[in-house]
Amino acid sequence: MPDAPVLSVSTGAVRGVTTDGVDRFLGIPYAAPPFGALRYERPQPPAAWDGERDATAFGPTAAQAPYGGGLENYLPTVEIPGEDILTANVWAPGGSGLPVLVFVHGGALTRGSAALDAYDGTTFARHGIVYVSVQYRLGQEGFAVLGDVPQNLGVLDVEAALRWVRTEIVAFGGDPSNITVMGHSAGANVLAAALALPHAKELFDRAILQSGPLVAQPPKKAARMTLEVAKRLGIPASRDAFSHESAAKLVQTQTAIAAGGSPLGGGPTVALAIGGDAVPVNPLDALLAGASRGIPVLIGSTSEEYRLWFVPSGALDRIRRATLTIARLAAGVPARVVRAHRRRRPDAAPGEVLGEIVGDMLLRGPLTRFADSRVGAEAGTWVYEFRWRSPVGGLGAAHGMELGFVFDAIGTPDAIALAGDDAPQRLADAMHSAWVSFVVDGDPGWEAWSPRRPVQAFDADGGHIDYAPRADELAGLPTR
């Protein structure tokens, strides 16, 4: 490939490929493979190489199981074998001093990869943005709670990736002083933890958080999955014991445990654990106390997050009024919150009301409190809500539905699986241009958060401002 683009990073030369006028460099190590002697260690620098490294294909993916329970119809899985999983991928449009966007994928900290077609960076690169996607350790490799292992290794991986971007991105034409991070779901959770750190400004300059929790769990609660994995395998919950099990075996066991739960069961999950360097305190507490008030933030959710879990699993139809009441009481949610939902949607089924309350408690309530805490801060905050309802399988405005629009990729198979083949291009134009504007100029183009609580509502009309939507529904939610 004599005309293939070649450039050098600190560890050696990389040879990429040019597609649609954009240079792509894939599978570049930002850290050493976290296996062998480095398993359950903090990310270590990658080894240098001689000659040109082939950077035309994505690197290996973190060990994971395909989605099940109906989700496999909507959420794809890419599995690439190998141990060199801590890699970055760069889409470079050509030029220098360009703004940079770094994307961190979601997947409940157990699934996902940067190799999914939905995360292709070409549409952002066409706007003069250097786009980077990164991979990190998942499941028990990245988030096991073991007494002799650093907590939240997956978060430490992302920190290492962001430091790599600061150091190396100039080689790809990017401006190392103009880096925006973007995370979806678990990726946004990881980035919220980074945003809460005292040294967040060392890692990035702006942040986009899409449908991600802003919290971590106390160590005892976060450890439940690790302890259950150890119990089922008949081994101690220690680094030595877990290191003697294959990554595939840990994934198999973890998946079986998760399959025994339900959207409402509150069983063991993989989660960020409070403690250690990566998540020293609950991120939301640090953010409400003023952490990163100097970093501009774009944050939001979809209006029906819950439907991705409640609809394919059949849980939506199994929830009765009594279930709603029991769940409300267990969570300490006042009856007036249910009445507020009923006023807005009088024909909603009990499962829909419960789903919205769960979404408010996990996402919409905390992000609203976060935005309120930043009124008057030196950096702006912009809030959105994605409301367009997909006709596919009753998903509506479910979790993840906005991704095809944000990436302006509604014609890709991943997006069509969620949104169908007739999604509104006008909405994709509006969302993608807003995200580009935020990355390039630090302003998505709508009114910044203030005591009026402006929310950019994205629907088929392309978007409009609503002031303090759902205020009565959010007002009675418990804050813990």
Secondary structure, DSSP 4 states (H G I P E B T S, - for coil): -TTS-EEEETTEEEE-EEETTEEEEEEEESS--S-GGGTTS---PPPP-SSEEE-SS--PPPP-----TTGGGT-------SS---EEEEEE-S-SSEEEEEEE--STTTS--TTSGGG--HHHHTTT-EEEEE----HHHHH---TTS-S-HHHHHHHHHHHHHHHHGGGGTEEEEEEEEEEETHHHHHHHHHHTSTTHHHH-SEEEEES-----B-HHHHTHHHHHHHHHHT--SSHHHHHTS-HHHHHHHHHHHHHTS-TTT-------BSBTTTBSS-HHHHHHTTTTTTS-EEEEEETTTTHHHHTTTSHHHH--HHHHHHHHHHHT--HHHHHHHHHH-TT--HHHHHHHHHHIIIIIHHHHHHHHHTTT-SS-EEEEEE-PPB-STT-BS-TTTTHHHHTT-TTSHHHHHHH-TT--HHHHHHHHHHHHHHHHHS--SSPPP-TT-EEEEESTTS-EEEESTTHHHHHT----
